[in-house]
Amino acid sequence: MRICWFNDNRLGVVKGDTVFDVSKVLEKLPKPTYPASRHGDTLIANLAALRGDLEAAATGTGIPAASVKFLSPVAAPTKIIGTPTNYHDHIAEAAKQSDVFTYKRPSSNIDDQGLFLKANSSLIGAGEPVRLRFPDRRSDHEMELGVIIGKKASNIRLEDALSCVAGYAIALDMVVRGSQDRSMRKSIDTYAVLGPWMVTADEVPNPSVLGFSLAVNGVTKQKSNTKDMIMTIERQIQFASEYYTLLPGDIIMTGTPSGVSQVKPGDVMHCEIDTIAAMDVRITADE
């Protein structure tokens, strides 16, 4: 199943090139309690129980997908987790461009560096533009597989890690270059893109063998496969859960390969991941 949020915070199910408005199913969600953040994203937390209702509601006359504005398929994550330098070719790329990748990493080993966090306020969907906050500095794209956690979990065993996944989406971990800590430079408003929808985990039996690519204005910049990750998806989930309690809707951006390059206002990034989706994301100047 492909689940999205679109237009004016409408809930949708995507079938082919059509979006079906299933917002009426939201009436079956538990009423919000305070503090809501302790429970994670309410829809993701109740997704299994609502799946039949979502399927039943996704009928009738739909809306062409090309005509809707896709928002982030996760409305309220408690955290966005990033995995640094998770492809060997990107490590080599960063070493060659030390004048650009100026943040001093303690090691290229992910276990030594640890994971990092992006601010939730940076999250947008495919239908929203990335706005360049600092026009005098270089901002780069970093395309990744996004993993969406489906249930509360802590200190997960490696063999149980994928059972905690609700689904997958295309992720863009945008970054402005500079000497500040990466969490600061990657948490700018609009610098976390997720979309265009979430594909539920049952439709992606092997997320560790997915080809993906990113092109800017029709020119391919990044092309790789998740099989080339240094730290596997399972280990990333386990590693994160050693430090944080993972909650429904939490997002892990699983790392980017080589080909990272600068984007400027007017550019269009075209992203594709096998079996997941394709999406176009615009770059604009900050308003």
GIVENCOR-V178040 format. One record per residue. N is the residue number from 0. RES is the residue in one letter. SS is DSSP state (A for helix, B for strand, O for the rest). Layout:
# GIVENCOR-V178040
n->N res->RES ss->SS
n->N res->RES ss->SS
This chain:
# GIVENCOR-V178040
n->0 res->M ss->O
n->1 res->R ss->B
n->2 res->I ss->B
n->3 res->C ss->B
n->4 res->W ss->B
n->5 res->F ss->B
n->6 res->N ss->O
n->7 res->D ss->O
n->8 res->N ss->O
n->9 res->R ss->B
n->10 res->L ss->B
n->11 res->G ss->B
n->12 res->V ss->B
n->13 res->V ss->B
n->14 res->K ss->B
n->15 res->G ss->O
n->16 res->D ss->O
n->17 res->T ss->B
n->18 res->V ss->B
n->19 res->F ss->B
n->20 res->D ss->B
n->21 res->V ss->O
n->22 res->S ss->A
n->23 res->K ss->A
n->24 res->V ss->A
n->25 res->L ss->A
n->26 res->E ss->A
n->27 res->K ss->A
n->28 res->L ss->O
n->29 res->P ss->O
n->30 res->K ss->O
n->31 res->P ss->O
n->32 res->T ss->O
n->33 res->Y ss->O
n->34 res->P ss->O
n->35 res->A ss->A
n->36 res->S ss->A
n->37 res->R ss->A
n->38 res->H ss->O
n->39 res->G ss->O
n->40 res->D ss->O
n->41 res->T ss->A
n->42 res->L ss->A
n->43 res->I ss->A
n->44 res->A ss->A
n->45 res->N ss->O
n->46 res->L ss->A
n->47 res->A ss->A
n->48 res->A ss->A
n->49 res->L ss->A
n->50 res->R ss->A
n->51 res->G ss->A
n->52 res->D ss->A
n->53 res->L ss->A
n->54 res->E ss->A
n->55 res->A ss->A
n->56 res->A ss->A
n->57 res->A ss->O
n->58 res->T ss->O
n->59 res->G ss->O
n->60 res->T ss->O
n->61 res->G ss->O
n->62 res->I ss->B
n->63 res->P ss->B
n->64 res->A ss->A
n->65 res->A ss->A
n->66 res->S ss->A
n->67 res->V ss->O
n->68 res->K ss->O
n->69 res->F ss->B
n->70 res->L ss->O
n->71 res->S ss->O
n->72 res->P ss->O
n->73 res->V ss->O
n->74 res->A ss->O
n->75 res->A ss->O
n->76 res->P ss->O
n->77 res->T ss->O
n->78 res->K ss->O
n->79 res->I ss->B
n->80 res->I ss->B
n->81 res->G ss->B
n->82 res->T ss->O
n->83 res->P ss->O
n->84 res->T ss->O
n->85 res->N ss->O
n->86 res->Y ss->O
n->87 res->H ss->A
n->88 res->D ss->A
n->89 res->H ss->A
n->90 res->I ss->A
n->91 res->A ss->A
n->92 res->E ss->A
n->93 res->A ss->A
n->94 res->A ss->A
n->95 res->K ss->A
n->96 res->Q ss->O
n->97 res->S ss->O
n->98 res->D ss->O
n->99 res->V ss->O
n->100 res->F ss->O
n->101 res->T ss->O
n->102 res->Y ss->O
n->103 res->K ss->O
n->104 res->R ss->O
n->105 res->P ss->O
n->106 res->S ss->O
n->107 res->S ss->O
n->108 res->N ss->O
n->109 res->I ss->A
n->110 res->D ss->A
n->111 res->D ss->A
n->112 res->Q ss->A
n->113 res->G ss->O
n->114 res->L ss->O
n->115 res->F ss->B
n->116 res->L ss->B
n->117 res->K ss->B
n->118 res->A ss->O
n->119 res->N ss->A
n->120 res->S ss->A
n->121 res->S ss->A
n->122 res->L ss->B
n->123 res->I ss->B
n->124 res->G ss->O
n->125 res->A ss->O
n->126 res->G ss->O
n->127 res->E ss->O
n->128 res->P ss->O
n->129 res->V ss->B
n->130 res->R ss->B
n->131 res->L ss->B
n->132 res->R ss->O
n->133 res->F ss->O
n->134 res->P ss->O
n->135 res->D ss->O
n->136 res->R ss->O
n->137 res->R ss->O
n->138 res->S ss->B
n->139 res->D ss->B
n->140 res->H ss->O
n->141 res->E ss->O
n->142 res->M ss->B
n->143 res->E ss->B
n->144 res->L ss->B
n->145 res->G ss->B
n->146 res->V ss->B
n->147 res->I ss->B
n->148 res->I ss->B
n->149 res->G ss->O
n->150 res->K ss->O
n->151 res->K ss->O
n->152 res->A ss->B
n->153 res->S ss->O
n->154 res->N ss->O
n->155 res->I ss->O
n->156 res->R ss->O
n->157 res->L ss->A
n->158 res->E ss->A
n->159 res->D ss->A
n->160 res->A ss->A
n->161 res->L ss->A
n->162 res->S ss->A
n->163 res->C ss->A
n->164 res->V ss->B
n->165 res->A ss->B
n->166 res->G ss->B
n->167 res->Y ss->B
n->168 res->A ss->B
n->169 res->I ss->B
n->170 res->A ss->B
n->171 res->L ss->B
n->172 res->D ss->B
n->173 res->M ss->O
n->174 res->V ss->B
n->175 res->V ss->B
n->176 res->R ss->O
n->177 res->G ss->O
n->178 res->S ss->O
n->179 res->Q ss->O
n->180 res->D ss->O
n->181 res->R ss->A
n->182 res->S ss->A
n->183 res->M ss->A
n->184 res->R ss->A
n->185 res->K ss->O
n->186 res->S ss->O
n->187 res->I ss->O
n->188 res->D ss->O
n->189 res->T ss->O
n->190 res->Y ss->O
n->191 res->A ss->B
n->192 res->V ss->B
n->193 res->L ss->B
n->194 res->G ss->B
n->195 res->P ss->B
n->196 res->W ss->B
n->197 res->M ss->B
n->198 res->V ss->B
n->199 res->T ss->B
n->200 res->A ss->A
n->201 res->D ss->A
n->202 res->E ss->A
n->203 res->V ss->O
n->204 res->P ss->O
n->205 res->N ss->O
n->206 res->P ss->O
n->207 res->S ss->O
n->208 res->V ss->O
n->209 res->L ss->O
n->210 res->G ss->B
n->211 res->F ss->B
n->212 res->S ss->B
n->213 res->L ss->B
n->214 res->A ss->B
n->215 res->V ss->B
n->216 res->N ss->O
n->217 res->G ss->O
n->218 res->V ss->B
n->219 res->T ss->B
n->220 res->K ss->B
n->221 res->Q ss->B
n->222 res->K ss->B
n->223 res->S ss->B
n->224 res->N ss->B
n->225 res->T ss->A
n->226 res->K ss->A
n->227 res->D ss->A
n->228 res->M ss->O
n->229 res->I ss->O
n->230 res->M ss->O
n->231 res->T ss->O
n->232 res->I ss->A
n->233 res->E ss->A
n->234 res->R ss->A
n->235 res->Q ss->A
n->236 res->I ss->A
n->237 res->Q ss->A
n->238 res->F ss->A
n->239 res->A ss->A
n->240 res->S ss->A
n->241 res->E ss->A
n->242 res->Y ss->A
n->243 res->Y ss->O
n->244 res->T ss->O
n->245 res->L ss->B
n->246 res->L ss->O
n->247 res->P ss->O
n->248 res->G ss->O
n->249 res->D ss->O
n->250 res->I ss->B
n->251 res->I ss->B
n->252 res->M ss->B
n->253 res->T ss->O
n->254 res->G ss->O
n->255 res->T ss->O
n->256 res->P ss->O
n->257 res->S ss->O
n->258 res->G ss->O
n->259 res->V ss->O
n->260 res->S ss->O
n->261 res->Q ss->B
n->262 res->V ss->O
n->263 res->K ss->O
n->264 res->P ss->O
n->265 res->G ss->O
n->266 res->D ss->O
n->267 res->V ss->B
n->268 res->M ss->B
n->269 res->H ss->B
n->270 res->C ss->B
n->271 res->E ss->B
n->272 res->I ss->B
n->273 res->D ss->O
n->274 res->T ss->O
n->275 res->I ss->O
n->276 res->A ss->B
n->277 res->A ss->B
n->278 res->M ss->B
n->279 res->D ss->B
n->280 res->V ss->B
n->281 res->R ss->B
n->282 res->I ss->B
n->283 res->T ss->B
n->284 res->A ss->B
n->285 res->D ss->O
n->286 res->E ss->O
